[in-house]
Amino acid sequence: MSLLEHDGNQGALEALIRGADIEVIPLRGLAEHLAVVPAGTTLTITCSAKLGLERTLEYTALAAKAGYQVIPHLAARQVADVAALRGFVGRLGDLGVTDLYVIGGDAAQPAGVYSSAAELLEDLAGIDHGLTTIGVACYPEGHPAISDASLLEALRRKQPFATYMVSQLCFDPGAITGWLRKVRAAGIALPLHVGLAAPLQTRKLFELSLKIGVGSSIRYLTKQHGFIGNVLRGSSYQPDELLRQMGSDLSSDELAIERVHLFSFNQIAPTVEWQARITGPATRAQES
């Protein structure tokens, strides 16, 4: 690689890390941890069957009032019907939130009429909602319960209603770029937000990855040189290494990698410190 190519890749990497979205789980006590997050950062607020839609809305309001850009998640399987959907996006409008990330959700049984993100998106298109961006999920390494063909068909169905897609947590750069080339050839043009684990103690990351169902990807990570030593030393996973391995693909027009989505697992301070180490310090929210 020439020096010019290296500098170009480094610039693309720094831009992606500087502008990364940080995913947070709306657990009690989260507000105190947000003080370290730079002003202007985009926070995405998860939605789970355990915590419910109201908790997502509560913390969306908290983050929006603190001055952050906010993308709440909405799990289709937790929404009862069109009226409930209209109520949810209406409350986002009242908060001035114009972005939404729609997933199917992990509830064992749907709460109402929606069993998939595609079904909800089709109804959402008929609502005057004021949203400017809508994200959907994608799975470069597949899904344990859904075939690759079904995942591609679902992505095709969601594409007319979405503005970007976010990849499931992955540790294999080749899996991401290889999958992207396949779906681009299949007609999927949505820009990609690469889903990466934020800096986290390697042992903890291993445990969480197995728990959330990305065991195939963590197996790739365990084969990398130094993994066992990092576990024994209690070292942290550094996501910039994956981005560096992607090289010029980061800025490829064909692949259209638009942003990075950091799964923080609420390890917010280490995430912000890592960003600053790569890109330089930023203005903190409390200083704005």
C-alpha positions as CSV (number, residue, x, y, z in Angstrom):
1,M,0.0,0.0,0.0
2,S,1.3,3.4,-0.9
3,L,1.6,6.3,1.6
4,L,-1.2,8.1,-0.3
5,E,-3.5,5.1,0.0
6,H,-2.6,4.7,3.7
7,D,-3.4,8.4,4.4
8,G,-6.7,8.1,2.5
9,N,-7.7,5.0,4.4
10,Q,-6.7,6.6,7.7
11,G,-8.8,9.6,6.9
12,A,-11.8,7.5,6.1
13,L,-11.3,5.5,9.3
14,E,-11.1,8.6,11.5
15,A,-14.2,10.1,9.9
16,L,-16.2,7.0,10.6
17,I,-15.0,6.7,14.2
18,R,-15.6,10.5,14.9
19,G,-19.1,10.3,13.5
20,A,-20.1,6.9,15.0
21,D,-23.5,6.3,16.5
22,I,-23.3,4.9,20.1
23,E,-26.0,2.4,21.0
24,V,-27.1,2.4,24.6
25,I,-29.5,0.3,26.6
26,P,-32.0,2.3,28.6
27,L,-31.1,1.0,32.0
28,R,-31.6,3.0,35.2
29,G,-28.6,5.1,36.0
30,L,-27.7,5.6,32.3
31,A,-28.2,9.4,32.5
32,E,-25.2,9.9,34.8
33,H,-22.9,8.1,32.3
34,L,-24.0,10.4,29.4
35,A,-22.1,13.4,30.8
36,V,-18.9,12.2,29.1
37,V,-20.4,11.9,25.7
38,P,-19.4,14.8,23.3
39,A,-22.1,17.2,22.2
40,G,-23.6,16.4,18.8
41,T,-23.0,12.6,19.2
42,T,-25.8,10.4,17.9
43,L,-27.2,8.0,20.5
44,T,-29.4,5.1,19.6
45,I,-31.7,3.8,22.3
46,T,-32.5,0.1,22.2
47,C,-35.9,-1.4,22.5
48,S,-36.4,-4.8,24.2
49,A,-39.3,-7.0,25.2
50,K,-37.9,-6.9,28.8
51,L,-37.8,-3.1,29.2
52,G,-40.7,-2.2,26.8
53,L,-41.5,0.7,24.5
54,E,-42.1,3.2,27.3
55,R,-38.6,2.8,28.6
56,T,-37.3,3.5,25.1
57,L,-39.4,6.6,24.8
58,E,-38.4,7.8,28.3
59,Y,-34.7,7.6,27.5
60,T,-35.2,9.1,24.0
61,A,-36.7,12.1,25.7
62,L,-33.9,12.3,28.2
63,A,-31.2,12.2,25.5
64,A,-33.0,14.6,23.2
65,K,-33.5,17.1,26.0
66,A,-29.8,16.8,26.8
67,G,-29.0,18.0,23.3
68,Y,-27.9,14.7,21.6
69,Q,-29.0,13.4,18.2
70,V,-31.2,10.5,19.0
71,I,-32.3,7.4,17.1
72,P,-34.8,5.3,19.1
73,H,-35.2,1.6,18.2
74,L,-38.7,0.3,17.6
75,A,-39.4,-3.4,17.8
76,A,-42.3,-4.3,15.5
77,R,-43.3,-7.3,17.6
78,Q,-44.0,-5.0,20.6
79,V,-46.4,-2.7,18.7
80,A,-50.1,-3.7,19.0
81,D,-51.6,-2.0,15.9
82,V,-51.5,1.0,13.6
83,A,-53.0,3.2,16.4
84,A,-50.1,2.3,18.7
85,L,-47.6,2.9,15.9
86,R,-49.1,6.3,15.2
87,G,-48.9,7.1,18.9
88,F,-45.3,6.1,19.1
89,V,-44.1,8.2,16.2
90,G,-46.3,11.1,17.3
91,R,-44.4,11.2,20.6
92,L,-41.2,11.3,18.7
93,G,-42.5,14.3,16.8
94,D,-43.3,16.0,20.0
95,L,-39.7,15.5,21.1
96,G,-38.3,16.8,17.8
97,V,-36.8,13.4,17.0
98,T,-36.8,12.7,13.2
99,D,-34.9,9.4,13.1
100,L,-36.0,5.8,13.8
101,Y,-34.5,2.4,13.6
102,V,-37.0,-0.4,13.0
103,I,-36.3,-4.0,14.0
104,G,-38.5,-7.1,14.2
105,G,-37.6,-7.6,17.9
106,D,-37.0,-10.6,20.0
107,A,-40.4,-11.0,21.8
108,A,-41.4,-14.6,21.6
109,Q,-45.0,-13.7,20.7
110,P,-46.1,-10.5,18.8
111,A,-48.0,-8.1,21.0
112,G,-50.4,-7.4,18.1
113,V,-50.6,-7.4,14.3
114,Y,-46.8,-7.1,13.5
115,S,-44.5,-10.1,13.3
116,S,-41.8,-8.4,11.3
117,A,-40.2,-5.0,10.6
118,A,-41.4,-5.1,7.0
119,E,-45.0,-5.3,8.0
120,L,-44.7,-2.3,10.4
121,L,-42.7,-0.2,7.8
122,E,-45.5,-0.7,5.3
123,D,-48.0,0.8,7.7
124,L,-45.6,3.5,8.8
125,A,-45.5,4.7,5.2
126,G,-49.1,5.6,5.4
127,I,-48.7,7.8,8.5
128,D,-47.8,11.5,8.4
129,H,-44.8,11.0,10.8
130,G,-42.2,13.6,10.0
131,L,-39.3,11.1,10.1
132,T,-36.4,11.9,7.8
133,T,-34.3,8.8,8.2
134,I,-35.3,5.2,8.9
135,G,-32.8,2.4,9.5
136,V,-33.3,-1.4,9.3
137,A,-31.3,-4.4,10.3
138,C,-29.1,-6.7,8.2
139,Y,-27.1,-9.8,8.9
140,P,-23.8,-10.3,7.1
141,E,-23.1,-13.6,8.9
142,G,-26.7,-14.8,8.7
143,H,-29.3,-15.4,11.4
144,P,-29.6,-18.6,13.4
145,A,-33.3,-18.9,12.8
146,I,-33.7,-17.4,9.3
147,S,-32.3,-18.6,6.0
148,D,-30.1,-16.3,3.9
149,A,-32.7,-16.3,1.1
150,S,-35.4,-15.1,3.5
151,L,-33.1,-12.4,5.0
152,L,-32.4,-11.1,1.5
153,E,-36.1,-11.1,0.6
154,A,-36.9,-9.3,3.8
155,L,-34.2,-6.7,3.0
156,R,-35.7,-6.2,-0.4
157,R,-39.1,-5.7,1.1
158,K,-37.8,-3.2,3.6
159,Q,-35.6,-1.2,1.2
160,P,-38.3,1.1,-0.3
161,F,-39.2,2.4,3.2
162,A,-35.7,2.7,4.6
163,T,-32.7,5.1,4.2
164,Y,-29.9,2.9,5.6
165,M,-29.2,-0.5,7.1
166,V,-27.3,-1.5,10.3
167,S,-25.3,-4.7,10.4
168,Q,-25.5,-7.2,13.3
169,L,-22.5,-7.3,15.5
170,C,-19.6,-8.8,13.5
171,F,-15.8,-9.3,14.1
172,D,-14.9,-10.5,10.6
173,P,-14.1,-7.7,8.1
174,G,-14.2,-10.2,5.2
175,A,-17.6,-11.4,6.1
176,I,-18.9,-7.8,6.0
177,T,-17.4,-6.8,2.7
178,G,-18.1,-10.2,1.0
179,W,-21.8,-10.0,2.1
180,L,-22.0,-6.4,0.9
181,R,-20.8,-7.2,-2.5
182,K,-23.3,-10.0,-2.8
183,V,-26.3,-7.9,-1.7
184,R,-25.2,-4.9,-3.9
185,A,-25.2,-7.3,-6.9
186,A,-28.7,-8.5,-5.8
187,G,-30.0,-4.9,-5.9
188,I,-29.7,-3.8,-2.3
189,A,-28.5,-0.1,-2.4
190,L,-29.1,1.0,1.2
191,P,-26.0,2.6,2.7
192,L,-24.5,0.5,5.5
193,H,-23.8,1.4,9.1
194,V,-21.3,-1.1,10.2
195,G,-22.2,-2.6,13.6
196,L,-19.1,-3.0,15.8
197,A,-18.5,-3.8,19.4
198,A,-17.2,-0.8,21.3
199,P,-14.0,-1.3,23.4
200,L,-14.9,-3.9,26.0
201,Q,-12.9,-6.3,28.1
202,T,-12.2,-9.3,25.8
203,R,-13.6,-11.9,28.2
204,K,-16.8,-9.9,28.7
205,L,-17.2,-9.3,25.0
206,F,-16.9,-13.1,24.4
207,E,-19.6,-13.8,27.0
208,L,-22.0,-11.1,25.6
209,S,-21.5,-12.2,22.0
210,L,-22.5,-15.8,22.8
211,K,-25.5,-14.5,24.7
212,I,-26.8,-12.3,21.9
213,G,-26.4,-15.0,19.3
214,V,-23.3,-14.0,17.2
215,G,-21.3,-17.1,18.1
216,S,-20.1,-17.6,14.6
217,S,-18.5,-14.2,14.5
218,I,-16.9,-14.6,17.9
219,R,-15.3,-17.8,16.7
220,Y,-13.6,-15.8,14.0
221,L,-12.2,-13.5,16.7
222,T,-10.9,-16.3,18.9
223,K,-8.8,-17.5,16.0
224,Q,-6.9,-14.2,15.8
225,H,-3.4,-13.9,17.0
226,G,-3.2,-12.8,20.6
227,F,-6.8,-13.4,21.5
228,I,-6.1,-15.8,24.4
229,G,-3.4,-13.5,25.7
230,N,-5.8,-10.6,25.7
231,V,-8.3,-12.7,27.7
232,L,-5.7,-13.6,30.3
233,R,-4.4,-10.1,30.6
234,G,-7.9,-8.6,30.8
235,S,-7.2,-6.4,27.8
236,S,-10.0,-4.7,25.8
237,Y,-11.1,-5.4,22.3
238,Q,-10.2,-2.5,19.9
239,P,-12.7,-2.1,17.0
240,D,-10.5,0.1,14.9
241,E,-8.4,-3.0,14.0
242,L,-11.4,-4.4,12.1
243,L,-11.9,-1.1,10.2
244,R,-8.2,-1.0,9.4
245,Q,-8.4,-4.4,7.9
246,M,-11.2,-3.2,5.6
247,G,-8.7,-0.8,4.0
248,S,-9.9,1.0,0.9
249,D,-13.3,-0.7,1.1
250,L,-14.2,1.8,3.8
251,S,-14.5,4.5,1.1
252,S,-15.7,2.3,-1.8
253,D,-18.6,3.9,-3.7
254,E,-19.7,0.4,-4.6
255,L,-20.0,-0.8,-1.0
256,A,-21.4,2.5,0.3
257,I,-20.3,2.3,4.0
258,E,-21.8,5.4,5.5
259,R,-21.3,5.2,9.2
260,V,-20.2,3.1,12.2
261,H,-22.7,1.9,14.8
262,L,-21.1,1.1,18.1
263,F,-22.7,-1.5,20.4
264,S,-21.5,0.0,23.7
265,F,-23.2,-2.4,26.1
266,N,-23.4,0.8,28.2
267,Q,-19.6,0.9,28.5
268,I,-19.9,4.6,27.5
269,A,-16.7,6.2,29.0
270,P,-14.4,3.6,27.5
271,T,-16.1,4.1,24.1
272,V,-15.7,7.9,24.2
273,E,-12.1,7.6,25.4
274,W,-11.4,5.2,22.5
275,Q,-12.9,7.7,20.0
276,A,-10.8,10.5,21.4
277,R,-7.6,8.4,21.2
278,I,-8.2,7.7,17.5
279,T,-9.5,11.1,16.4
280,G,-8.5,13.6,19.1
281,P,-10.6,15.1,21.9
282,A,-14.1,16.5,21.2
283,T,-16.2,19.0,23.1
284,R,-18.1,17.4,25.9
285,A,-21.9,17.8,26.2
286,Q,-21.7,19.6,29.5
287,E,-19.3,22.2,28.0
288,S,-21.7,23.2,25.2
